[in-house]
Amino acid sequence: MPPHPLLGAEAVDALEPYLEEVGAVFHAFREQDSGCVSYGVAVGSEQWFVKGATEPEATVSLRRAVKVHTAVQHPAIVPLQHSFDIAGGLALVYPWFDGTVLYHPTVSRHGGRSAPGSPMARFRRLPVPVILRVLEQVLDAHLAVEQAGLLAVDFYDGCLLYDFDCDRIMLCDLDEYRPGPFILEGDRLPGSRRFMAPEEFIRGSTIDIRTTVFELGRALRLLLDAGDEEQEWRGSPSHLAVIERATARNPAHRFASVKALTRAWRGASRASG
C-alpha cells in the first residue's frame, strides 16, 4: 500500500502545490498574522487542516507545537497527526474540525468581536449553561496542559474553535505553549493584551503556572460577558469572585495552580446552580 500523501510525507519542496497535487484545497488562510499559511484540504473522503511556515520565527513556533502535542493530548485539543519538512520550514497536519474560531485576526484586519454577526457575538448570545459547559472543557484541557508541565502562552479567543451546530469546543493553535517555569528574556511574550498577565510584559520576570491561571481567568471573564466592554456580566457573583482572584496583578495572590482554579470555579458553579 502506498504511503498516505499527508501522513506519510517526509519532505516536499513547496507546500501549496503539493497539496493541490495530492488533494483538493477547499480553503486557504493566507493572511495569518503568525507568519503561517494554512489550508483545508480534502484527500479522498478525508479532510485535513495543514499549517505551514517558511519564515524562521513561525517555523520555530511550529517545531514547538510538535513538542506540545507530544506532551499533551485531550479530547478538547485538536490533535496533531503528522509533521513534515517543506523547503525552508515545516508543515503540520491536523484533522479538520468543523467550526469557527471565536476571533480571527489577520494581517489586514483586527477587532470586530462586537459586530453582531461575529463568532464572538454569536457565542455570547448562547444560553449561560451552554457557555459554562464550554468553559469547563477549556479548564479541563488546561488541567492536562498543567499535568504535562506546560504553560499557556499566546492563549486567547483565537485558540477556541467552536461548532455552533454541534455545541463543541476545540482548542487549536497552541504553538507557543512551552515548559515552565521560565524567565522572560525578551520585552514581552506573544499574545493578546486582553488575555495577558502583567508579568508577560516585563523582561526578567518569572513566567509560571500562575501566569496560565491569569490567562484562563481572563478567558472566563471575557467569554461569560454579553459585550466587549466587560459591563454585561452573565455569570454569578461567585464566579466573578473566582475570576478576580485568578486575575490578581500580584501572582502571589492568584490561585497556585490550574487545578485550584478549576476546583474553585466548579464550586462557584454548584453554589449558583
C-alpha distance (Angstrom), angle and dihedral (degrees) to the residues before:
residue distance angle dihedral
M1 . . .
P2 3.84 . .
P3 3.80 116.5 .
H4 3.79 118.4 -93.1
P5 3.83 107.2 -93.1
L6 3.80 91.8 -127.6
L7 3.79 107.0 21.9
G8 3.80 91.5 42.8
A9 3.79 97.9 43.9
E10 3.79 117.1 116.7
A11 3.81 103.6 174.7
V12 3.80 136.5 -7.1
D13 3.77 131.9 178.6
A14 3.81 103.2 -130.1
L15 3.78 121.7 12.2
E16 3.80 104.7 -148.3
P17 3.83 96.8 48.0
Y18 3.79 89.1 48.3
L19 3.81 92.5 51.5
E20 3.80 90.6 49.0
E21 3.79 89.1 50.4
V22 3.81 96.6 51.9
G23 3.80 100.2 33.3
A24 3.78 147.1 -9.9
V25 3.81 118.4 -73.8
F26 3.80 105.7 -142.1
H27 3.79 98.1 172.8
A28 3.79 135.2 22.3
F29 3.80 124.9 -166.6
R30 3.80 102.4 -161.4
E31 3.82 103.4 156.0
Q32 3.79 100.7 61.0
D33 3.79 112.5 147.6
S34 3.81 88.5 -143.7
G35 3.80 92.0 74.4
C36 3.81 91.2 -113.6
V37 3.80 128.4 116.9
S38 3.80 117.0 -147.5
Y39 3.78 134.8 -167.8
G40 3.75 141.0 -163.5
V41 3.79 105.3 -141.3
A42 3.79 132.2 -179.5
V43 3.80 117.2 -147.2
G44 3.77 107.6 -175.3
S45 3.81 106.7 -52.3
E46 3.83 92.8 -20.0
Q47 3.79 127.2 94.0
W48 3.79 122.6 -153.8
F49 3.78 139.9 -178.2
V50 3.81 111.0 -138.5
K51 3.79 120.7 -170.5
G52 3.77 121.3 -168.5
A53 3.77 137.1 -176.7
T54 3.79 133.3 -174.1
E55 3.81 99.2 166.7
P56 3.83 110.4 96.4
E57 3.80 97.5 -123.3
A58 3.80 93.7 45.5
T59 3.80 90.8 47.1
V60 3.80 90.0 54.0
S61 3.81 88.8 53.7
L62 3.80 91.9 52.0
R63 3.79 91.9 49.1
R64 3.79 87.3 51.6
A65 3.81 89.1 51.2
V66 3.80 90.4 57.6
K67 3.80 89.1 57.6
V68 3.81 91.9 46.2
H69 3.79 93.3 53.9
T70 3.79 91.5 44.8
A71 3.79 89.1 56.1
V72 3.81 101.5 42.5
Q73 3.79 136.5 33.4
H74 3.78 126.4 174.7
P75 3.83 134.5 162.4
A76 3.81 89.8 -115.5
I77 3.82 95.1 50.5
V78 3.81 117.2 83.0
P79 3.83 102.3 -118.2
L80 3.79 122.7 -127.0
Q81 3.81 109.1 -126.1
H82 3.79 102.9 -177.8
S83 3.79 146.0 -17.7
F84 3.79 131.2 -152.7
D85 3.76 138.3 176.9
I86 3.77 123.2 -99.3
A87 3.78 125.6 -173.9
G88 3.80 105.5 -67.9
G89 3.78 95.3 -5.6
L90 3.78 151.2 18.7
A91 3.82 139.8 -78.6
L92 3.80 127.0 -150.5
V93 3.80 124.5 -156.1
Y94 3.80 121.8 -149.9
P95 3.80 131.8 168.5
W96 3.78 111.8 -99.0
F97 3.80 114.2 -108.8
D98 3.78 121.2 -166.5
G99 3.76 114.3 -124.6
T100 3.78 143.0 77.8
V101 3.78 129.9 -91.8
L102 3.79 108.6 -117.6
Y103 3.80 91.3 -127.7
H104 3.79 126.0 20.3
P105 3.82 114.8 -173.2
T106 3.79 116.7 -174.5
V107 3.78 136.2 -178.0
S108 3.81 91.3 -92.3
R109 3.81 101.5 33.5
H110 3.78 136.7 46.7
G111 3.79 131.1 161.7
G112 3.77 125.2 28.6
R113 3.79 98.7 126.9
S114 3.80 90.7 129.1
A115 3.82 97.4 49.6
P116 3.83 106.4 117.9
G117 3.80 93.2 -123.3
S118 3.80 96.8 43.9
P119 3.81 119.1 115.9
M120 3.80 90.8 -116.3
A121 3.80 93.1 51.8
R122 3.82 90.2 48.4
F123 3.79 90.4 49.6
R124 3.79 92.7 49.9
R125 3.80 90.1 55.0
L126 3.80 91.9 59.9
P127 3.81 117.7 107.6
V128 3.79 112.6 -84.7
P129 3.85 93.8 -117.5
V130 3.81 89.2 57.2
I131 3.80 92.2 50.3
L132 3.80 90.8 47.4
R133 3.82 89.8 54.4
V134 3.79 89.8 51.4
L135 3.80 92.0 49.9
E136 3.81 89.7 50.1
Q137 3.82 88.6 56.6
V138 3.80 92.0 48.8
L139 3.79 90.8 51.8
D140 3.80 92.6 44.5
A141 3.80 91.1 52.9
H142 3.79 89.4 52.8
L143 3.78 90.7 52.0
A144 3.81 84.8 64.2
V145 3.81 89.9 46.2
E146 3.80 90.0 52.2
Q147 3.80 92.7 46.6
A148 3.82 88.9 53.8
G149 3.82 90.3 55.6
L150 3.79 94.0 -111.6
L151 3.79 132.4 134.3
A152 3.80 127.9 -144.2
V153 3.80 111.5 -112.5
D154 3.82 122.0 174.5
F155 3.80 91.7 7.4
Y156 3.80 112.1 159.4
D157 3.80 140.9 129.4
G158 3.80 90.0 -69.2
C159 3.82 87.2 70.4
L160 3.81 92.1 60.4
L161 3.80 117.5 89.3
Y162 3.80 110.4 -170.0
D163 3.79 127.1 -170.2
F164 3.81 105.9 -153.0
D165 3.80 91.8 -169.0
C166 3.80 96.7 53.3
D167 3.83 99.1 28.1
R168 3.80 91.4 -125.3
I169 3.80 130.2 143.8
M170 3.79 124.2 -157.7
L171 3.79 127.8 -177.2
C172 3.79 115.8 -134.4
D173 3.81 140.8 166.9
L174 3.80 95.9 41.3
D175 3.81 89.1 155.4
E176 3.80 95.8 131.9
Y177 3.80 97.9 50.0
R178 3.78 110.0 116.9
P179 3.82 144.5 169.9
G180 3.76 116.5 -79.3
P181 2.87 168.4 -84.4
F182 3.80 97.6 20.9
I183 3.78 140.1 156.6
L184 3.80 117.7 -107.7
E185 3.78 105.0 -119.5
G186 3.81 97.3 179.9
D187 3.78 133.2 56.7
R188 3.82 92.9 -94.5
L189 3.77 143.8 -12.0
P190 3.81 121.9 -110.1
G191 3.76 115.3 -94.1
S192 3.77 149.6 89.1
R193 3.80 114.0 -59.3
R194 3.80 89.6 -139.2
F195 3.81 89.7 66.6
M196 3.80 104.2 30.1
A197 3.79 127.5 106.1
P198 3.82 120.2 -124.6
E199 3.81 92.8 -111.0
E200 3.81 90.4 60.3
F201 3.81 87.8 74.6
I202 3.81 98.1 48.7
R203 3.79 120.7 88.2
G204 3.80 110.3 -132.8
S205 3.81 95.0 21.9
T206 3.79 122.8 134.7
I207 3.79 115.0 -108.9
D208 3.78 110.5 -159.1
I209 3.79 142.5 142.8
R210 3.81 91.2 -64.7
T211 3.80 86.7 64.4
T212 3.78 88.7 56.6
V213 3.80 88.9 48.6
F214 3.81 89.0 55.7
E215 3.81 93.2 50.6
L216 3.78 91.3 49.0
G217 3.80 90.4 47.9
R218 3.79 89.7 54.6
A219 3.81 90.4 49.7
L220 3.80 90.2 52.2
R221 3.81 90.2 49.6
L222 3.79 97.0 46.9
L223 3.79 98.0 41.9
L224 3.79 95.2 48.6
D225 3.80 94.8 52.2
A226 3.79 124.0 90.0
G227 3.81 93.6 -138.6
D228 3.76 143.4 31.5
E229 3.80 95.1 -112.4
E230 3.83 93.8 66.6
Q231 3.79 92.1 -122.9
E232 3.82 100.0 112.0
W233 3.79 103.9 64.1
R234 3.80 112.6 -175.1
G235 3.79 99.5 -176.1
S236 3.78 131.3 79.7
P237 3.82 127.8 -85.1
S238 3.81 87.0 -110.0
H239 3.80 90.9 56.8
L240 3.79 90.5 48.3
A241 3.81 91.3 51.7
V242 3.82 89.7 54.6
I243 3.81 90.5 50.8
E244 3.79 92.7 48.9
R245 3.80 90.5 56.0
A246 3.80 93.3 43.9
T247 3.80 91.5 52.8
A248 3.79 99.3 43.3
R249 3.81 110.4 143.5
N250 3.79 91.2 -129.6
P251 3.82 107.9 68.2
A252 3.81 90.5 -147.9
H253 3.80 89.3 64.8
R254 3.80 94.3 54.8
F255 3.78 128.8 86.9
A256 3.80 108.7 -74.5
S257 3.80 94.6 -130.2
V258 3.78 144.9 9.0
K259 3.78 86.3 -108.5
A260 3.81 91.1 58.7
L261 3.81 91.5 46.2
T262 3.80 91.6 49.6
R263 3.80 92.1 48.6
A264 3.81 91.1 51.3
W265 3.82 92.4 46.0
R266 3.79 92.4 51.0
G267 3.79 89.8 48.1
A268 3.79 90.1 53.1
S269 3.81 90.1 49.9
R270 3.81 91.5 52.4
A271 3.79 91.5 47.3
S272 3.79 92.5 51.9
G273 3.77 95.8 37.4
